[in-house]
Amino acid sequence: MSAIDFPDNPTTNQIFTSGNRSWRWTGSIWNRYSTGGAPEGPTGPIGPTGPQGDSDSGTLTTKGDLLTRTGSALDRLAVSTDGYVLEADSGESTGIKWSDRKSVSINPQTGTTYTLDLDDAGKVITATNSSAVTISVPGNSTVPYPVGTQIVVIAGGTGAVTFSPVAGVTINSKDSNKTIDGQWASACLLKTLTNTWILFGALKT
């Protein structure tokens, strides 16, 4: 068999053929290379079309926008004003909303009785009536405030404003006082345990 005269200075993957044989240069040696093989098979069937994506209602358009989701589709929550923070709110379609934590929400009450609601957490309640007003503090099984919740109550009228815990709830206060000391005075409830609150502020017997 005659010697094979391989080319000088081949490039990597260069194919060299002599007679009916071929070699490929790996970068360091010549390896036998075959171009043969089974013929290419037919093209397979096209797969099913995937589901349609969400509409462009979830498109973000402004720096700071957030991509959220309603119960059925993506949605855009537009960026808010400086200083606002996100908070969970089950009443919103996406479950979140922007909130201005630099201001306090006020819940004005003008009746003679009021039972604290979960939405009162962190709020100021004004109790305004010329007759006595009773503020009922519910149990955790009814209104599950997280420990650390604060609620401020201001006596906006001339009627005495008194805090009344329901059965199973304890309100601790100095000298056990639970009535706000006159018009425009205030008191704060602070939840410290599952069914225990501290009441402090301008109080009287």
C-alpha atoms as a printed R data frame, in Angstrom:
    type eleno elety resid chain resno       x      y      z
1   ATOM     1    CA   MET     A     1   0.000  0.000  0.000
2   ATOM     2    CA   SER     A     2   1.354  3.374 -0.942
3   ATOM     3    CA   ALA     A     3   1.908  5.978  1.742
4   ATOM     4    CA   ILE     A     4  -0.884  8.529  2.224
5   ATOM     5    CA   ASP     A     5   0.264 12.070  1.712
6   ATOM     6    CA   PHE     A     6  -1.747 13.982  4.315
7   ATOM     7    CA   PRO     A     7  -1.826 17.773  3.824
8   ATOM     8    CA   ASP     A     8   0.514 19.978  5.801
9   ATOM     9    CA   ASN     A     9  -0.922 22.475  8.351
10  ATOM    10    CA   PRO     A    10  -4.535 21.208  8.287
11  ATOM    11    CA   THR     A    11  -7.297 23.086 10.083
12  ATOM    12    CA   THR     A    12  -9.429 21.515 12.804
13  ATOM    13    CA   ASN     A    13 -12.242 19.340 11.362
14  ATOM    14    CA   GLN     A    14 -10.716 19.474  7.892
15  ATOM    15    CA   ILE     A    15 -11.711 16.437  5.829
16  ATOM    16    CA   PHE     A    16  -9.083 14.705  3.676
17  ATOM    17    CA   THR     A    17 -10.018 12.013  1.180
18  ATOM    18    CA   SER     A    18  -7.737  9.579 -0.532
19  ATOM    19    CA   GLY     A    19  -9.333  6.995 -2.807
20  ATOM    20    CA   ASN     A    20 -12.493  5.792 -1.099
21  ATOM    21    CA   ARG     A    21 -11.349  6.624  2.422
22  ATOM    22    CA   SER     A    22 -11.599  9.871  4.367
23  ATOM    23    CA   TRP     A    23 -10.051 11.280  7.519
24  ATOM    24    CA   ARG     A    24 -10.895 14.246  9.753
25  ATOM    25    CA   TRP     A    25  -8.200 16.353 11.456
26  ATOM    26    CA   THR     A    26  -9.005 16.673 15.200
27  ATOM    27    CA   GLY     A    27  -6.402 19.278 15.832
28  ATOM    28    CA   SER     A    28  -3.778 16.744 16.796
29  ATOM    29    CA   ILE     A    29  -4.339 13.567 14.730
30  ATOM    30    CA   TRP     A    30  -6.142 12.322 11.611
31  ATOM    31    CA   ASN     A    31  -9.106 10.054 12.454
32  ATOM    32    CA   ARG     A    32 -10.950  7.871  9.999
33  ATOM    33    CA   TYR     A    33 -14.147  9.568  8.912
34  ATOM    34    CA   SER     A    34 -17.128  8.052  7.223
35  ATOM    35    CA   THR     A    35 -19.821  9.981  5.389
36  ATOM    36    CA   GLY     A    36 -22.014  6.932  5.099
37  ATOM    37    CA   GLY     A    37 -25.015  5.970  7.226
38  ATOM    38    CA   ALA     A    38 -28.693  5.301  7.019
39  ATOM    39    CA   PRO     A    39 -30.750  7.700  4.944
40  ATOM    40    CA   GLU     A    40 -32.688 10.447  6.743
41  ATOM    41    CA   GLY     A    41 -36.184  9.388  7.784
42  ATOM    42    CA   PRO     A    42 -39.396 11.252  7.005
43  ATOM    43    CA   THR     A    43 -40.380 14.340  8.974
44  ATOM    44    CA   GLY     A    44 -42.568 13.549 11.967
45  ATOM    45    CA   PRO     A    45 -46.070 14.957 12.466
46  ATOM    46    CA   ILE     A    46 -46.548 18.490 13.809
47  ATOM    47    CA   GLY     A    47 -47.419 18.584 17.498
48  ATOM    48    CA   PRO     A    48 -50.602 20.166 18.904
49  ATOM    49    CA   THR     A    49 -50.836 23.936 19.265
50  ATOM    50    CA   GLY     A    50 -50.108 25.150 22.801
51  ATOM    51    CA   PRO     A    51 -52.626 27.126 24.896
52  ATOM    52    CA   GLN     A    52 -53.053 30.822 24.180
53  ATOM    53    CA   GLY     A    53 -51.104 33.084 26.503
54  ATOM    54    CA   ASP     A    54 -52.628 35.754 28.733
55  ATOM    55    CA   SER     A    55 -53.792 38.953 27.072
56  ATOM    56    CA   ASP     A    56 -51.635 42.042 27.113
57  ATOM    57    CA   SER     A    57 -53.504 43.372 30.180
58  ATOM    58    CA   GLY     A    58 -50.469 42.226 32.134
59  ATOM    59    CA   THR     A    59 -48.039 44.293 30.061
60  ATOM    60    CA   LEU     A    60 -45.759 46.504 32.134
61  ATOM    61    CA   THR     A    61 -45.521 50.018 30.723
62  ATOM    62    CA   THR     A    62 -43.799 52.161 33.352
63  ATOM    63    CA   LYS     A    63 -40.759 51.845 35.583
64  ATOM    64    CA   GLY     A    64 -41.893 50.385 38.885
65  ATOM    65    CA   ASP     A    65 -44.991 48.623 37.525
66  ATOM    66    CA   LEU     A    66 -45.658 45.217 39.067
67  ATOM    67    CA   LEU     A    67 -46.916 42.107 37.312
68  ATOM    68    CA   THR     A    68 -49.693 40.613 39.428
69  ATOM    69    CA   ARG     A    69 -52.493 38.144 38.889
70  ATOM    70    CA   THR     A    70 -56.214 38.120 39.448
71  ATOM    71    CA   GLY     A    71 -58.082 34.867 39.881
72  ATOM    72    CA   SER     A    72 -57.949 34.258 36.140
73  ATOM    73    CA   ALA     A    73 -55.349 36.413 34.367
74  ATOM    74    CA   LEU     A    74 -52.186 38.447 34.651
75  ATOM    75    CA   ASP     A    75 -52.694 42.076 35.531
76  ATOM    76    CA   ARG     A    76 -50.642 45.269 35.872
77  ATOM    77    CA   LEU     A    77 -50.386 47.108 39.178
78  ATOM    78    CA   ALA     A    78 -49.192 50.594 38.289
79  ATOM    79    CA   VAL     A    79 -46.326 52.111 40.251
80  ATOM    80    CA   SER     A    80 -47.520 54.326 43.099
81  ATOM    81    CA   THR     A    81 -46.378 57.567 44.714
82  ATOM    82    CA   ASP     A    82 -43.077 57.736 46.613
83  ATOM    83    CA   GLY     A    83 -43.442 56.523 50.183
84  ATOM    84    CA   TYR     A    84 -46.346 54.167 49.527
85  ATOM    85    CA   VAL     A    85 -45.967 50.493 50.491
86  ATOM    86    CA   LEU     A    86 -47.616 47.279 49.336
87  ATOM    87    CA   GLU     A    87 -50.083 45.587 51.619
88  ATOM    88    CA   ALA     A    88 -52.278 42.523 51.309
89  ATOM    89    CA   ASP     A    89 -55.970 43.224 50.762
90  ATOM    90    CA   SER     A    90 -58.344 40.377 49.949
91  ATOM    91    CA   GLY     A    91 -60.871 42.912 48.722
92  ATOM    92    CA   GLU     A    92 -58.654 43.817 45.755
93  ATOM    93    CA   SER     A    93 -58.872 41.748 42.557
94  ATOM    94    CA   THR     A    94 -55.129 40.974 42.757
95  ATOM    95    CA   GLY     A    95 -55.024 40.621 46.554
96  ATOM    96    CA   ILE     A    96 -52.618 43.559 47.028
97  ATOM    97    CA   LYS     A    97 -52.739 47.344 46.938
98  ATOM    98    CA   TRP     A    98 -50.604 50.416 47.546
99  ATOM    99    CA   SER     A    99 -51.028 52.021 50.962
100 ATOM   100    CA   ASP     A   100 -49.903 55.378 52.360
101 ATOM   101    CA   ARG     A   101 -48.339 54.450 55.667
102 ATOM   102    CA   LYS     A   102 -47.470 58.080 56.348
103 ATOM   103    CA   SER     A   103 -51.131 58.784 57.129
104 ATOM   104    CA   VAL     A   104 -53.588 56.976 59.390
105 ATOM   105    CA   SER     A   105 -57.045 55.847 58.323
106 ATOM   106    CA   ILE     A   106 -59.934 57.121 60.455
107 ATOM   107    CA   ASN     A   107 -63.090 55.161 61.200
108 ATOM   108    CA   PRO     A   108 -65.771 57.614 62.402
109 ATOM   109    CA   GLN     A   109 -68.439 56.071 64.628
110 ATOM   110    CA   THR     A   110 -71.505 57.979 65.815
111 ATOM   111    CA   GLY     A   111 -73.548 55.236 67.485
112 ATOM   112    CA   THR     A   112 -73.649 54.164 71.114
113 ATOM   113    CA   THR     A   113 -72.198 50.693 70.481
114 ATOM   114    CA   TYR     A   114 -69.431 49.467 68.214
115 ATOM   115    CA   THR     A   115 -67.657 46.115 67.909
116 ATOM   116    CA   LEU     A   116 -64.106 46.274 66.617
117 ATOM   117    CA   ASP     A   117 -63.607 44.821 63.137
118 ATOM   118    CA   LEU     A   118 -60.527 43.275 61.523
119 ATOM   119    CA   ASP     A   119 -60.268 46.297 59.233
120 ATOM   120    CA   ASP     A   120 -59.779 48.551 62.298
121 ATOM   121    CA   ALA     A   121 -56.220 47.300 62.827
122 ATOM   122    CA   GLY     A   122 -53.871 50.276 62.755
123 ATOM   123    CA   LYS     A   123 -56.718 52.773 62.479
124 ATOM   124    CA   VAL     A   124 -58.028 55.620 64.618
125 ATOM   125    CA   ILE     A   125 -61.677 55.320 65.657
126 ATOM   126    CA   THR     A   126 -63.588 58.438 66.618
127 ATOM   127    CA   ALA     A   127 -66.519 57.685 68.941
128 ATOM   128    CA   THR     A   128 -68.819 60.694 68.750
129 ATOM   129    CA   ASN     A   129 -72.079 60.713 70.676
130 ATOM   130    CA   SER     A   130 -73.611 62.701 73.525
131 ATOM   131    CA   SER     A   131 -74.672 59.423 75.170
132 ATOM   132    CA   ALA     A   132 -72.405 56.725 76.598
133 ATOM   133    CA   VAL     A   133 -70.568 54.647 73.985
134 ATOM   134    CA   THR     A   134 -69.438 51.021 74.411
135 ATOM   135    CA   ILE     A   135 -66.536 49.690 72.342
136 ATOM   136    CA   SER     A   136 -66.643 45.867 72.344
137 ATOM   137    CA   VAL     A   137 -63.363 43.978 71.912
138 ATOM   138    CA   PRO     A   138 -64.047 40.621 70.182
139 ATOM   139    CA   GLY     A   139 -62.273 37.311 70.706
140 ATOM   140    CA   ASN     A   140 -59.554 35.994 68.430
141 ATOM   141    CA   SER     A   141 -61.830 33.234 67.118
142 ATOM   142    CA   THR     A   142 -64.174 35.910 65.747
143 ATOM   143    CA   VAL     A   143 -61.704 38.620 64.700
144 ATOM   144    CA   PRO     A   144 -58.166 37.204 64.430
145 ATOM   145    CA   TYR     A   145 -56.027 40.309 64.848
146 ATOM   146    CA   PRO     A   146 -52.307 39.495 64.756
147 ATOM   147    CA   VAL     A   147 -50.403 40.025 67.991
148 ATOM   148    CA   GLY     A   148 -48.982 43.543 67.940
149 ATOM   149    CA   THR     A   149 -52.118 45.140 66.479
150 ATOM   150    CA   GLN     A   150 -52.811 48.680 67.710
151 ATOM   151    CA   ILE     A   151 -56.140 50.520 67.609
152 ATOM   152    CA   VAL     A   152 -56.579 54.091 68.836
153 ATOM   153    CA   VAL     A   153 -59.965 55.393 70.005
154 ATOM   154    CA   ILE     A   154 -60.736 59.086 70.480
155 ATOM   155    CA   ALA     A   155 -63.771 60.324 72.401
156 ATOM   156    CA   GLY     A   156 -65.205 62.830 69.944
157 ATOM   157    CA   GLY     A   157 -68.408 63.507 71.833
158 ATOM   158    CA   THR     A   158 -69.471 64.260 75.370
159 ATOM   159    CA   GLY     A   159 -70.664 60.712 76.034
160 ATOM   160    CA   ALA     A   160 -68.335 58.478 78.046
161 ATOM   161    CA   VAL     A   161 -66.502 55.903 75.874
162 ATOM   162    CA   THR     A   162 -65.896 52.552 77.607
163 ATOM   163    CA   PHE     A   163 -64.088 49.431 76.384
164 ATOM   164    CA   SER     A   164 -65.855 46.137 77.022
165 ATOM   165    CA   PRO     A   165 -64.131 42.757 76.365
166 ATOM   166    CA   VAL     A   166 -66.311 39.850 75.268
167 ATOM   167    CA   ALA     A   167 -66.149 36.595 77.214
168 ATOM   168    CA   GLY     A   168 -62.662 35.075 77.066
169 ATOM   169    CA   VAL     A   169 -60.896 38.374 76.276
170 ATOM   170    CA   THR     A   170 -58.714 40.178 78.828
171 ATOM   171    CA   ILE     A   171 -58.007 43.916 78.766
172 ATOM   172    CA   ASN     A   172 -55.216 44.967 81.117
173 ATOM   173    CA   SER     A   173 -55.035 48.645 82.105
174 ATOM   174    CA   LYS     A   174 -53.743 50.817 84.931
175 ATOM   175    CA   ASP     A   175 -56.062 50.487 87.937
176 ATOM   176    CA   SER     A   176 -58.357 48.463 85.625
177 ATOM   177    CA   ASN     A   177 -59.668 51.731 84.148
178 ATOM   178    CA   LYS     A   178 -61.457 51.199 80.842
179 ATOM   179    CA   THR     A   179 -63.243 54.503 80.176
180 ATOM   180    CA   ILE     A   180 -61.690 57.346 78.180
181 ATOM   181    CA   ASP     A   181 -61.229 60.446 80.337
182 ATOM   182    CA   GLY     A   182 -63.545 62.931 78.599
183 ATOM   183    CA   GLN     A   183 -64.119 64.511 75.208
184 ATOM   184    CA   TRP     A   184 -61.068 64.663 72.896
185 ATOM   185    CA   ALA     A   185 -59.105 62.324 75.144
186 ATOM   186    CA   SER     A   186 -57.880 59.045 73.640
187 ATOM   187    CA   ALA     A   187 -56.737 55.519 74.474
188 ATOM   188    CA   CYS     A   188 -54.867 52.827 72.588
189 ATOM   189    CA   LEU     A   189 -55.456 49.077 72.517
190 ATOM   190    CA   LEU     A   190 -52.385 46.891 71.953
191 ATOM   191    CA   LYS     A   191 -52.806 43.160 71.406
192 ATOM   192    CA   THR     A   192 -50.147 41.219 73.317
193 ATOM   193    CA   LEU     A   193 -51.464 37.641 73.290
194 ATOM   194    CA   THR     A   194 -54.143 35.675 71.451
195 ATOM   195    CA   ASN     A   195 -56.976 37.059 73.603
196 ATOM   196    CA   THR     A   196 -55.139 39.641 75.693
197 ATOM   197    CA   TRP     A   197 -54.881 43.406 75.158
198 ATOM   198    CA   ILE     A   198 -53.250 46.309 76.985
199 ATOM   199    CA   LEU     A   199 -55.268 49.535 77.160
200 ATOM   200    CA   PHE     A   200 -53.331 52.712 77.826
201 ATOM   201    CA   GLY     A   201 -53.877 56.444 77.486
202 ATOM   202    CA   ALA     A   202 -56.172 58.971 79.165
203 ATOM   203    CA   LEU     A   203 -58.404 56.678 81.224
204 ATOM   204    CA   LYS     A   204 -60.675 56.928 84.219
205 ATOM   205    CA   THR     A   205 -62.819 54.580 86.274
